[in-house]
Amino acid sequence: MRVSTVKYETFGAGAPNAGSRLATSLTLAAMSLGYGVVQLDVTIVNTALDAMGRTLGGGVAELQWVVSAYTIAFAAFILTAGALGDRIGAKRVFMAGFAIFTAASLACALSPNATVLIAARLVQGLGAAILVPNSLALLNHAYPDDHERGRAVAIWAAGASLALTAGPFVGGALITLVGWRAIFLVNLPVGLVGLWLSWRYASETTRARSREIDLPGQLAAIGALGALAGAIIEGGAFGWEHPAVIAAFVAAAILAVLFVWRESRTAQPMLPLSLFGQRLFALTSLVGLLVNIAIYGLIFVLSLYFQRINGLSAWWTGLAFVPMMGVVLPVNLLAPRLAERIGAACPTIVVGACVSALGCVGLLWIEAGTSYWAIFAQMIAISGGLGLLVPPLTSTLLGSVEKARSGIAAGVLNATRQTGSVLGVALFGSLVASEGAFMTGLHLSLVVSAAVLMLAAAVIGLGAPARG
């Protein structure tokens, strides 16, 4: 691989008091709002699908793409967004992404049909992809001390995890009280507040003036991810041996090879493959992928279980997820302190993954009509483990690269995690899709989740350096 020399310079000083503790705290608040509202939209839409179908007249396929369009765009564009932040400054790019996300949310709320809604969701995912890695880059810039950065990332992750698990509950409440369009309108005030806080208090990062955007690499990445997601989604509907599904898998493989070939030869790659030569970076990226396959897929099938098997409404389904919502925040805040006491972050990640896996195993005896209180503790364990592992996972990845590459590093982590979300929902959805075989598919999903989480624990536990 050819390596180019990139000249870095400091750009801007941010607000007059950007170096103060107040400005730093409010910068953290803005970053947390941005990441939180992005994660909320990952799960909140699931509770509104029936209402959307009745209003817009879309079939099942259209509703699947309403969910998937957002996540695919999120995963496909996030790497370029990190590089763009490195080039022109993370603050500028973060604010642009937040503005795009907010405007697209309004377009979603006003959509007259399913086609327009899907298109608006794609743009919304683009905005999410732009703002997320640059929010981490700004946090990395605002908190140079490792311990302070770890605690800041814990707060940032806590808001996102809370929003993620609150999605079904908030969605159910808004749909019941106002209607499905409200789940998008709620993003508008959050977006305006986040934009103002960012503009007023965030300090701009260093920028690499000569950092180029790898357009061929970006196109190959979009094609590969889109083809892979489409193959998995349609494979569940048409069968894995359908010619179109096979063709999509082949296209995804070819485009992935072309992507790697391009990245290994361009002077300024979209994804510097040299990053994966750093063991901690490679391991944390893989763990992020595995964890999201397990957790996002499981949240999806549990939502279907509550509504289709136990007959709960969107409102009561949301209430069923309140324990998961409530436990994530305190555990997120506990995680960096536990890592400090242990003296290393990786053992904390291992513990979190194992706790979530045990929660999945504890749900294996779930049946149609099982009492909610019989699965209460298991749901707490699943979300508690997630809350424990995300902050040290994120902080470890950021700490494994030099600060000048924090934007692209954050982009890789989020790209792998969002790709995991697409794979998890598609895979687990296909397992429960067969008529009359939902519970068998749910049990198999729980086995897969537990196995994937234990694999993640083994990857980071056995592969990381002793003090990682």
C-alpha positions in Angstrom: 0.0 0.0 0.0 1.3 3.5 -0.8 1.4 5.9 2.1 0.9 9.6 1.5 2.1 12.4 3.8 -0.8 14.5 5.0 -0.3 18.0 6.4 -2.5 18.8 9.4 -3.4 22.2 10.7 -5.5 23.6 13.5 -8.8 25.1 12.2 -10.9 27.4 14.3 -11.1 27.9 18.0 -14.8 27.2 18.5 -16.8 29.4 21.0 -14.9 31.9 23.1 -15.1 29.7 26.2 -14.7 26.4 24.3 -11.9 25.3 26.6 -13.9 25.7 29.8 -15.4 22.9 31.7 -18.9 24.2 31.0 -18.3 24.3 27.2 -16.8 20.8 27.3 -19.9 19.5 29.2 -22.3 21.2 26.8 -20.3 19.8 23.9 -20.8 16.4 25.4 -24.5 17.1 25.7 -24.7 18.0 22.0 -22.9 14.9 20.9 -25.1 12.8 23.2 -28.3 14.3 21.7 -27.1 13.6 18.2 -26.1 10.0 18.8 -29.2 9.4 21.0 -31.7 10.6 18.4 -30.0 8.5 15.7 -30.2 5.3 17.9 -33.8 6.1 18.8 -34.8 6.0 15.1 -33.2 2.5 14.8 -35.9 0.9 17.0 -38.8 3.4 17.2 -40.0 2.8 13.7 -40.7 -0.9 14.4 -43.7 -0.1 16.6 -45.2 2.1 13.8 -45.1 -0.3 10.9 -48.7 -1.4 11.1 -50.0 2.2 11.4 -47.8 3.3 8.5 -49.1 0.4 6.3 -52.7 1.4 7.0 -52.1 5.1 6.2 -49.7 4.8 3.2 -51.0 1.5 1.7 -47.6 -0.1 1.5 -47.2 -3.9 1.6 -44.9 -6.0 3.7 -41.9 -5.5 1.4 -42.3 -1.7 1.5 -42.4 -1.7 5.3 -39.3 -3.9 5.5 -37.4 -1.3 3.4 -38.7 1.5 5.6 -36.7 -0.1 8.4 -33.7 -1.3 6.3 -33.2 1.9 4.2 -32.2 3.8 7.2 -29.7 1.2 8.5 -28.2 0.5 5.1 -27.5 4.2 4.4 -26.1 4.6 7.9 -23.6 1.7 7.4 -22.7 2.5 3.8 -21.8 6.2 4.2 -20.3 6.3 7.7 -16.7 5.6 6.6 -16.6 8.5 4.1 -18.2 10.8 6.8 -15.4 10.1 9.2 -12.8 10.9 6.5 -14.7 14.0 5.6 -14.5 15.2 9.2 -10.8 14.6 9.2 -10.5 16.7 6.0 -12.6 19.8 6.8 -13.2 19.6 10.6 -15.5 17.4 12.6 -17.6 20.2 14.0 -18.6 21.4 10.5 -19.4 17.9 9.3 -21.3 17.0 12.5 -23.5 20.0 12.3 -24.2 19.3 8.6 -25.2 15.7 9.4 -27.4 16.8 12.3 -29.2 19.3 9.9 -29.7 16.7 7.2 -31.1 14.2 9.8 -33.5 16.8 11.2 -34.7 17.9 7.8 -35.2 14.3 6.6 -37.2 13.6 9.8 -39.6 16.3 8.8 -39.8 14.8 5.3 -40.6 11.4 6.8 -43.4 12.8 8.9 -44.9 14.5 5.8 -44.5 11.5 3.4 -47.7 10.9 1.3 -46.8 7.4 0.3 -44.4 4.5 1.1 -42.0 5.4 -1.7 -41.4 8.9 -0.5 -41.0 7.6 3.1 -38.4 5.1 2.0 -36.5 7.8 0.2 -36.7 10.1 3.2 -35.4 7.3 5.4 -32.4 6.9 3.1 -31.6 10.6 3.5 -32.2 10.3 7.3 -29.7 7.4 7.4 -27.2 9.5 5.5 -27.5 12.3 8.0 -27.0 9.8 10.8 -23.9 8.4 9.1 -22.4 11.9 8.9 -23.0 13.0 12.4 -22.1 9.8 14.5 -18.4 9.4 13.8 -17.8 13.1 14.0 -19.5 13.3 17.4 -16.9 10.8 18.6 -14.1 12.8 17.0 -15.3 15.9 18.8 -15.4 14.0 22.1 -11.9 12.7 21.5 -10.8 16.3 20.9 -12.6 17.7 23.9 -11.3 15.1 26.3 -7.6 14.4 25.7 -7.2 12.6 29.1 -7.8 8.9 28.8 -9.8 8.5 32.0 -11.9 11.6 31.3 -12.5 10.5 27.7 -13.6 7.1 29.0 -16.2 8.7 31.2 -17.4 11.0 28.5 -17.8 8.2 26.1 -19.7 6.3 28.8 -22.2 9.2 29.0 -22.4 9.5 25.2 -23.0 5.7 24.9 -25.5 5.8 27.8 -27.7 8.3 26.0 -27.6 6.2 22.8 -28.3 2.9 24.6 -31.1 4.4 26.5 -32.6 5.8 23.3 -32.1 2.5 21.5 -34.0 0.5 24.2 -36.6 3.3 24.7 -37.5 3.3 21.0 -40.4 0.7 21.3 -41.8 2.4 24.4 -41.6 6.0 23.0 -42.9 4.8 19.7 -45.9 3.1 21.3 -46.8 6.1 23.4 -46.5 8.6 20.5 -48.5 6.3 18.1 -51.3 5.9 20.7 -51.5 9.6 21.7 -50.7 11.4 18.4 -50.1 9.0 15.4 -47.1 7.5 13.7 -45.9 10.7 12.1 -45.1 12.0 15.6 -42.2 9.5 15.9 -40.4 11.6 13.3 -41.6 15.1 14.4 -40.1 14.5 17.8 -36.7 14.7 16.2 -37.1 18.3 15.2 -36.8 20.0 18.6 -33.9 17.7 19.6 -32.2 18.5 16.3 -32.5 22.3 16.8 -31.2 22.1 20.4 -28.3 19.9 19.4 -27.3 22.2 16.5 -27.3 25.3 18.7 -25.2 23.6 21.4 -22.7 22.4 18.8 -22.4 25.8 17.1 -22.1 27.7 20.4 -19.8 25.4 22.5 -18.0 22.7 20.4 -14.4 23.4 19.5 -13.3 22.5 16.0 -10.8 19.7 15.5 -7.6 19.6 13.6 -8.1 19.0 9.9 -6.1 17.5 7.1 -6.3 19.9 4.2 -5.0 17.3 1.7 -7.3 14.5 2.8 -9.1 13.2 -0.2 -12.5 11.5 -0.5 -12.2 8.0 -2.0 -15.3 8.1 -4.4 -14.6 4.7 -6.1 -14.2 3.0 -2.7 -17.4 4.6 -1.5 -19.3 3.4 -4.5 -18.0 -0.1 -4.0 -18.9 -0.1 -0.3 -22.4 1.1 -1.0 -22.9 -1.5 -3.7 -21.5 -4.3 -1.5 -23.6 -3.4 1.5 -26.7 -2.8 -0.5 -26.4 -6.1 -2.3 -25.7 -8.0 0.9 -28.6 -6.5 2.7 -30.9 -7.0 -0.2 -29.9 -10.6 -0.6 -30.6 -11.4 3.1 -33.9 -9.5 3.2 -35.2 -11.1 0.0 -33.7 -14.5 0.9 -36.1 -14.6 3.8 -39.0 -13.9 1.5 -38.2 -15.8 -1.7 -35.8 -18.5 -0.4 -32.1 -18.7 -0.4 -31.9 -20.6 -3.7 -33.8 -18.0 -5.6 -31.7 -16.8 -8.6 -32.0 -13.1 -7.7 -30.9 -13.8 -4.2 -27.9 -15.8 -5.4 -27.0 -13.1 -7.8 -27.2 -10.5 -5.1 -24.8 -12.5 -2.9 -22.4 -12.9 -5.8 -22.6 -9.2 -6.5 -21.9 -8.4 -2.9 -18.8 -10.7 -2.9 -17.4 -9.2 -6.1 -18.0 -5.6 -4.9 -16.4 -6.4 -1.5 -13.3 -7.8 -3.3 -13.1 -4.7 -5.5 -13.4 -2.5 -2.4 -10.5 -4.2 -0.7 -8.5 -4.1 -3.9 -9.2 -0.4 -4.3 -8.4 0.4 -0.6 -5.1 -1.5 -0.8 -3.9 0.6 -3.8 -5.1 4.1 -3.4 -2.9 6.7 -1.7 -5.6 8.0 0.6 -8.1 5.1 1.1 -11.6 5.5 2.5 -10.7 2.6 4.8 -7.0 2.4 5.6 -6.4 -1.3 5.8 -3.3 -0.6 7.9 -5.6 0.2 10.8 -6.4 -3.5 11.0 -2.7 -4.2 11.5 -3.3 -2.9 15.0 -4.7 -5.8 16.9 -7.0 -3.9 19.3 -8.5 -2.0 16.5 -9.3 -5.1 14.5 -10.6 -7.0 17.5 -12.9 -4.2 18.7 -14.3 -3.7 15.2 -15.2 -7.4 15.0 -16.7 -7.4 18.5 -18.9 -4.4 17.5 -20.2 -6.4 14.5 -21.0 -9.5 16.5 -22.7 -7.7 19.4 -25.0 -5.9 17.1 -25.9 -9.0 15.2 -27.0 -10.6 18.5 -28.7 -7.7 20.2 -30.5 -5.9 17.3 -31.7 -9.2 15.9 -33.0 -10.2 19.3 -34.8 -6.9 20.0 -36.6 -7.3 16.6 -37.9 -10.9 17.3 -38.9 -10.0 20.9 -40.9 -7.1 19.6 -42.7 -9.6 17.3 -43.1 -12.1 20.1 -44.9 -9.6 22.4 -47.2 -8.4 19.6 -47.9 -11.4 17.4 -47.7 -14.2 19.9 -48.8 -12.7 23.2 -51.1 -10.2 21.5 -49.8 -7.0 23.1 -50.5 -3.6 21.6 -47.7 -1.2 20.5 -48.2 0.6 23.8 -47.9 -2.5 26.0 -45.0 -3.8 23.9 -43.2 -0.6 24.6 -43.9 -0.9 28.3 -42.5 -4.4 28.2 -39.1 -3.0 27.2 -39.0 -0.4 30.1 -36.7 -2.7 32.2 -34.2 -2.9 29.4 -34.4 0.9 29.0 -34.0 1.6 32.7 -30.9 -0.6 33.4 -28.7 0.6 30.5 -28.0 4.1 31.8 -26.6 3.3 35.2 -24.6 0.3 33.8 -23.1 2.6 31.1 -22.0 5.0 33.8 -20.6 2.1 35.9 -18.6 0.6 33.0 -15.6 3.0 32.9 -15.2 2.9 36.7 -15.2 -0.9 36.6 -12.6 -0.8 33.8 -10.5 1.5 35.9 -10.7 -0.7 38.9 -9.8 -3.8 36.9 -7.0 -1.9 35.2 -8.0 -2.8 31.7 -11.0 -2.3 29.4 -11.1 -5.7 27.6 -12.1 -7.8 30.7 -15.1 -5.5 31.1 -16.1 -6.1 27.5 -15.8 -9.9 28.1 -18.0 -9.7 31.3 -20.6 -7.6 29.5 -20.9 -10.1 26.5 -21.1 -13.1 28.9 -23.8 -11.5 31.0 -25.9 -10.8 27.8 -25.3 -14.3 26.6 -26.5 -15.8 29.9 -29.7 -13.7 29.6 -30.3 -15.2 26.1 -29.8 -18.7 27.5 -32.2 -17.9 30.3 -34.9 -17.1 27.8 -34.7 -20.5 26.0 -37.7 -21.8 27.9 -40.0 -19.0 26.7 -43.2 -20.1 25.2 -46.4 -18.6 23.9 -48.2 -17.0 26.8 -45.2 -17.0 29.1 -45.7 -14.6 32.0 -43.8 -11.3 31.5 -42.4 -11.6 35.0 -40.8 -15.0 34.1 -38.6 -13.2 31.6 -38.0 -10.0 33.5 -34.6 -10.9 34.9 -33.3 -12.3 31.6 -34.2 -9.0 29.8 -32.3 -7.1 32.5 -29.3 -9.3 32.0 -29.3 -8.9 28.2 -29.5 -5.1 28.3 -27.2 -4.8 31.3 -24.5 -6.7 29.5 -24.8 -4.4 26.5 -24.6 -1.4 28.7 -21.4 -2.7 30.3 -19.5 -3.5 27.2 -20.3 -0.6 24.8 -18.4 2.3 26.6 -15.1 0.3 27.0 -15.4 -1.1 23.5 -15.7 2.4 22.1 -13.0 3.9 24.2 -10.6 1.1 23.5 -11.0 1.5 19.8 -10.5 5.2 19.9 -7.4 4.8 22.1 -5.9 2.3 19.7 -5.3 4.9 16.9 -3.7 8.3 16.8 -6.0 11.3 17.3 -5.6 12.5 13.7 -7.4 9.3 12.6 -10.1 9.2 15.3 -12.8 10.2 12.8 -12.1 7.3 10.4 -11.7 4.9 13.4 -15.1 5.9 14.8 -16.5 5.5 11.3 -15.2 1.9 11.1 -16.7 0.9 14.5 -20.1 2.3 13.6 -20.0 0.9 10.1 -19.3 -2.6 11.5 -22.0 -2.2 14.2 -24.6 -1.0 11.7 -23.8 -3.8 9.3 -24.3 -6.1 12.2 -27.7 -4.6 12.8 -28.7 -5.2 9.2 -27.5 -8.8 9.4 -29.1 -9.5 12.7 -32.6 -8.2 11.9 -32.5 -10.0 8.5 -31.2 -13.3 9.8 -33.4 -13.5 12.9 -36.4 -12.2 10.9 -36.0 -15.1 8.5 -35.8 -17.6 11.3 -39.3 -16.6 12.7 -40.9 -15.9 9.3 -42.2 -19.4 8.6 -46.0 -19.8 9.2 -46.7 -21.6 12.5 -43.0 -21.9 13.4 -42.4 -18.6 15.2 -41.5 -20.1 18.6 -39.1 -22.6 17.0 -37.4 -19.6 15.2 -37.4 -17.6 18.4 -35.6 -20.4 20.3 -33.1 -20.7 17.5 -32.6 -17.0 17.5 -31.8 -17.1 21.2 -29.2 -19.9 20.7 -27.6 -17.9 17.9 -27.5 -14.7 20.0 -25.9 -16.5 22.9 -23.3 -18.2 20.7 -22.5 -14.9 18.9 -22.1 -13.1 22.2 -19.8 -15.8 23.6 -17.8 -15.6 20.4 -17.4 -11.9 20.9 -16.2 -12.5 24.4 -13.7 -15.1 23.2 -12.4 -12.8 20.5 -11.6 -9.9 22.8 -10.7 -12.0 25.8 -8.2 -14.3 24.1 -7.0 -12.0 21.4 -6.4 -8.7 23.2 -3.1 -7.7 24.9 -2.9 -8.5 28.6 -3.5 -4.8 29.6 -5.9 -4.0 26.7 
